[in-house]
Every structure is written in structure tokens, then in C-alpha cells.
Amino acid sequence: MKLDAPLTRIIDRLKSAQFIFKGKSYPKFIWLNLDHARILHLYNSVARGYLNYYSFTHNYNRVVQLTQTIIKSSCAKLLAAKYTLGTQAKVYQKFGKDLSKPDKNGKIHSFIRPKYGITIKFLGAKNSTNIDNSPIIPLYAQKSLATFENLSCSRCGSTYRVEMHHIRAMKNLNPKISHIDRLMIRANRKQIPLCRSCHMTYHRSP
């Protein structure tokens, strides 16, 4: 018996989760305002979920190629947008082939390097301790996994007294007047982190 991962189904799920658009990898803009390490963590969670889930399949190498071609490319494109580098080539030139960058504590965060080859170990939706290992959850997480820890202001970069700025609807934004509104439209999010000073300045403005 030969077990193959359903590559077409995986691609369809990546499309529905907006990692693919018009047949090409596409950046997950909802994560744009997160820091570099958290962006890598989220992309790695998606890639690792598929790699673990289909690690027993005979076409596992194709799954590895898929994560590198689509998910890693999506990550590189998001970092290109975040750092206004323009192209993936400039991202790889700046951060290396693993998209690595140390955090403020010196810990280096990188995109995972999967190993090729079949493990014959099935890690299904639930493991022996009945814990859900499904890769689907991070795919469809429309809310950021960020906490207030290590957040910085999207406007000035301050890390002091950072809080979340919320709006009810994207249609209420006015990018011609407000720089913060432009940031939210660019990120396609209804909430972004702001320090207390920038937050209060925004709400005092007419």
C-alpha cells in the first residue's frame, strides 16, 4: 500500500488561507505589524504542521518542496513589505537563505530547514496524549497571536506602554489625513499596537 499526501488539497487550503493568490505565493499581510521573530514563528507553525502531519507519506519530499516554495516564499514577500525591500532577492540578501534575524536578547530566529526523507511516523490530528496537532488552526487564524509582550508602537517604534488601537470597520479609516490609518490599511487589520502617547494623540486629533 502506498500513501501519498494530497498535494492538490494542500494547495487549495493554502489558497483559502491566502498564502497563494493567482497561482503564486502571497504574503500574509494580517501579520505585517508583528516583529520579525513572531512572523517566522507563525510561518514555521504552518510549515511544520504540514511536515509533521504528512511525515509518513511516500511523497513527503514533495510536501517539503511545497512548504519551501509557497510558505517560505510568502514569508519572504511579507518581510519585503515589512522592511520596504521590494523583492524577495533583497530579503534573502539581507537576512540569508533562512530569513534569520536575532532578537533583542541575541536569540537567532530562522525559517525551519526541513529534512528530506520519509519518517514512517504518523502524527495525525491527535497524538497519544489526545492533543490536537492539526496544522489547520494557524492557517485560519485571522487574529494575531501577538501578546503585549515585546510589542512596539507601529508609528514611532516605542516599546513603552504599548496598547492595541481598535476600529470597528476598515471603511472608517481616512488614509489621506492619518498616518496611523494608512498603516492599518497597509496591514489590512482593524487593530495595531500603539504606544500610549501615539494612541492618545490619534484620538485627540479632529
C-alpha positions as a Python dict, from the first residue, in 0.01 Angstrom:
ca = {
    (1, 'M'): (0, 0, 0),
    (2, 'K'): (125, 347, -93),
    (3, 'L'): (15, 657, 96),
    (4, 'D'): (57, 995, -71),
    (5, 'A'): (-10, 1340, 69),
    (6, 'P'): (-296, 1516, -118),
    (7, 'L'): (-89, 1795, -272),
    (8, 'T'): (-382, 1947, -461),
    (9, 'R'): (-585, 1964, -141),
    (10, 'I'): (-293, 2123, 46),
    (11, 'I'): (-260, 2387, -226),
    (12, 'D'): (-634, 2456, -211),
    (13, 'R'): (-613, 2508, 165),
    (14, 'L'): (-317, 2742, 124),
    (15, 'K'): (-520, 2936, -131),
    (16, 'S'): (-818, 2967, 102),
    (17, 'A'): (-584, 3081, 381),
    (18, 'Q'): (-441, 3349, 146),
    (19, 'F'): (-89, 3210, 120),
    (20, 'I'): (-146, 3174, -255),
    (21, 'F'): (-306, 3428, -487),
    (22, 'K'): (-340, 3396, -864),
    (23, 'G'): (-119, 3089, -865),
    (24, 'K'): (172, 3250, -678),
    (25, 'S'): (281, 3270, -316),
    (26, 'Y'): (124, 3567, -139),
    (27, 'P'): (224, 3746, 183),
    (28, 'K'): (2, 3714, 489),
    (29, 'F'): (-46, 4088, 537),
    (30, 'I'): (-250, 4040, 855),
    (31, 'W'): (85, 3959, 1024),
    (32, 'L'): (272, 4260, 879),
    (33, 'N'): (298, 4463, 1201),
    (34, 'L'): (431, 4173, 1407),
    (35, 'D'): (802, 4162, 1478),
    (36, 'H'): (1041, 3953, 1267),
    (37, 'A'): (1064, 3668, 1518),
    (38, 'R'): (688, 3632, 1556),
    (39, 'I'): (637, 3636, 1180),
    (40, 'L'): (884, 3349, 1148),
    (41, 'H'): (715, 3166, 1435),
    (42, 'L'): (375, 3182, 1265),
    (43, 'Y'): (503, 3077, 924),
    (44, 'N'): (706, 2797, 1083),
    (45, 'S'): (397, 2673, 1268),
    (46, 'V'): (211, 2638, 938),
    (47, 'A'): (502, 2472, 757),
    (48, 'R'): (585, 2241, 1049),
    (49, 'G'): (220, 2142, 1082),
    (50, 'Y'): (210, 2008, 727),
    (51, 'L'): (553, 1848, 753),
    (52, 'N'): (461, 1664, 1073),
    (53, 'Y'): (113, 1567, 958),
    (54, 'Y'): (233, 1412, 631),
    (55, 'S'): (572, 1285, 750),
    (56, 'F'): (471, 921, 688),
    (57, 'T'): (369, 968, 323),
    (58, 'H'): (565, 836, 27),
    (59, 'N'): (567, 1175, -146),
    (60, 'Y'): (690, 1355, 168),
    (61, 'N'): (970, 1517, -32),
    (62, 'R'): (704, 1690, -243),
    (63, 'V'): (545, 1825, 77),
    (64, 'V'): (885, 1963, 179),
    (65, 'Q'): (924, 2128, -160),
    (66, 'L'): (574, 2272, -127),
    (67, 'T'): (646, 2434, 210),
    (68, 'Q'): (970, 2581, 80),
    (69, 'T'): (821, 2704, -248),
    (70, 'I'): (496, 2853, -117),
    (71, 'I'): (511, 2912, 258),
    (72, 'K'): (873, 3030, 275),
    (73, 'S'): (821, 3247, -33),
    (74, 'S'): (513, 3402, 128),
    (75, 'C'): (721, 3476, 437),
    (76, 'A'): (996, 3638, 228),
    (77, 'K'): (741, 3855, 47),
    (78, 'L'): (591, 3967, 377),
    (79, 'L'): (935, 4062, 510),
    (80, 'A'): (1000, 4250, 183),
    (81, 'A'): (685, 4453, 251),
    (82, 'K'): (768, 4500, 620),
    (83, 'Y'): (1118, 4633, 555),
    (84, 'T'): (1029, 4801, 221),
    (85, 'L'): (1293, 4597, 41),
    (86, 'G'): (1084, 4546, -271),
    (87, 'T'): (1188, 4195, -377),
    (88, 'Q'): (1246, 3852, -227),
    (89, 'A'): (1604, 3862, -359),
    (90, 'K'): (1682, 4164, -142),
    (91, 'V'): (1523, 3991, 159),
    (92, 'Y'): (1746, 3685, 114),
    (93, 'Q'): (2045, 3913, 62),
    (94, 'K'): (1974, 4095, 388),
    (95, 'F'): (1866, 3804, 611),
    (96, 'G'): (2020, 3499, 441),
    (97, 'K'): (1857, 3190, 296),
    (98, 'D'): (1690, 3107, 631),
    (99, 'L'): (1550, 3461, 675),
    (100, 'S'): (1734, 3477, 1007),
    (101, 'K'): (1746, 3769, 1246),
    (102, 'P'): (1849, 3789, 1614),
    (103, 'D'): (1604, 3935, 1864),
    (104, 'K'): (1696, 4191, 2130),
    (105, 'N'): (1821, 3909, 2356),
    (106, 'G'): (2054, 3778, 2085),
    (107, 'K'): (1849, 3468, 2008),
    (108, 'I'): (1851, 3395, 1634),
    (109, 'H'): (1516, 3314, 1472),
    (110, 'S'): (1508, 3139, 1134),
    (111, 'F'): (1272, 2974, 892),
    (112, 'I'): (1282, 2597, 951),
    (113, 'R'): (1508, 2372, 745),
    (114, 'P'): (1310, 2051, 688),
    (115, 'K'): (1486, 1723, 623),
    (116, 'Y'): (1401, 1518, 319),
    (117, 'G'): (1302, 1154, 350),
    (118, 'I'): (1010, 952, 488),
    (119, 'T'): (992, 905, 866),
    (120, 'I'): (709, 644, 859),
    (121, 'K'): (579, 810, 1176),
    (122, 'F'): (215, 923, 1160),
    (123, 'L'): (137, 1239, 1353),
    (124, 'G'): (-235, 1270, 1296),
    (125, 'A'): (-490, 1515, 1421),
    (126, 'K'): (-445, 1389, 1776),
    (127, 'N'): (-142, 1229, 1938),
    (128, 'S'): (-124, 974, 2217),
    (129, 'T'): (-199, 1241, 2478),
    (130, 'N'): (-508, 1349, 2281),
    (131, 'I'): (-357, 1689, 2199),
    (132, 'D'): (-459, 1840, 1867),
    (133, 'N'): (-162, 1855, 1628),
    (134, 'S'): (-359, 1975, 1326),
    (135, 'P'): (-183, 2228, 1101),
    (136, 'I'): (-516, 2385, 1013),
    (137, 'I'): (-556, 2607, 1320),
    (138, 'P'): (-270, 2850, 1245),
    (139, 'L'): (-372, 2858, 878),
    (140, 'Y'): (-708, 3014, 952),
    (141, 'A'): (-609, 3232, 1247),
    (142, 'Q'): (-739, 3570, 1138),
    (143, 'K'): (-641, 3723, 1469),
    (144, 'S'): (-280, 3788, 1557),
    (145, 'L'): (-117, 3558, 1810),
    (146, 'A'): (79, 3853, 1942),
    (147, 'T'): (58, 3946, 2308),
    (148, 'F'): (157, 4275, 2468),
    (149, 'E'): (498, 4124, 2541),
    (150, 'N'): (776, 4260, 2317),
    (151, 'L'): (534, 4471, 2113),
    (152, 'S'): (644, 4804, 1970),
    (153, 'C'): (445, 5104, 1853),
    (154, 'S'): (360, 5084, 1483),
    (155, 'R'): (403, 5460, 1449),
    (156, 'C'): (713, 5557, 1649),
    (157, 'G'): (866, 5221, 1745),
    (158, 'S'): (849, 5281, 2122),
    (159, 'T'): (816, 4977, 2348),
    (160, 'Y'): (687, 5178, 2648),
    (161, 'R'): (321, 5135, 2748),
    (162, 'V'): (216, 4971, 2422),
    (163, 'E'): (-157, 4906, 2380),
    (164, 'M'): (-385, 4798, 2097),
    (165, 'H'): (-571, 5054, 1887),
    (166, 'H'): (-903, 4919, 1750),
    (167, 'I'): (-1156, 5035, 1494),
    (168, 'R'): (-1500, 4895, 1413),
    (169, 'A'): (-1468, 4884, 1034),
    (170, 'M'): (-1198, 4942, 774),
    (171, 'K'): (-1431, 5179, 586),
    (172, 'N'): (-1396, 5429, 874),
    (173, 'L'): (-1025, 5485, 804),
    (174, 'N'): (-904, 5802, 637),
    (175, 'P'): (-552, 5741, 496),
    (176, 'K'): (-533, 6090, 340),
    (177, 'I'): (-533, 6253, 684),
    (178, 'S'): (-396, 5995, 929),
    (179, 'H'): (-63, 5813, 911),
    (180, 'I'): (-198, 5552, 1154),
    (181, 'D'): (-495, 5488, 926),
    (182, 'R'): (-252, 5434, 638),
    (183, 'L'): (-62, 5179, 847),
    (184, 'M'): (-384, 4991, 924),
    (185, 'I'): (-492, 4986, 560),
    (186, 'R'): (-150, 4862, 455),
    (187, 'A'): (-164, 4584, 713),
    (188, 'N'): (-533, 4515, 636),
    (189, 'R'): (-605, 4498, 1008),
    (190, 'K'): (-860, 4656, 1240),
    (191, 'Q'): (-611, 4672, 1526),
    (192, 'I'): (-245, 4768, 1557),
    (193, 'P'): (-12, 4825, 1854),
    (194, 'L'): (46, 5189, 1954),
    (195, 'C'): (227, 5340, 2249),
    (196, 'R'): (9, 5538, 2491),
    (197, 'S'): (136, 5872, 2361),
    (198, 'C'): (65, 5798, 1991),
    (199, 'H'): (-269, 5642, 2081),
    (200, 'M'): (-388, 5947, 2272),
    (201, 'T'): (-257, 6183, 2002),
    (202, 'Y'): (-458, 5993, 1744),
    (203, 'H'): (-782, 6015, 1945),
    (204, 'R'): (-732, 6386, 2021),
    (205, 'S'): (-693, 6471, 1653),
    (206, 'P'): (-1006, 6602, 1474),
}
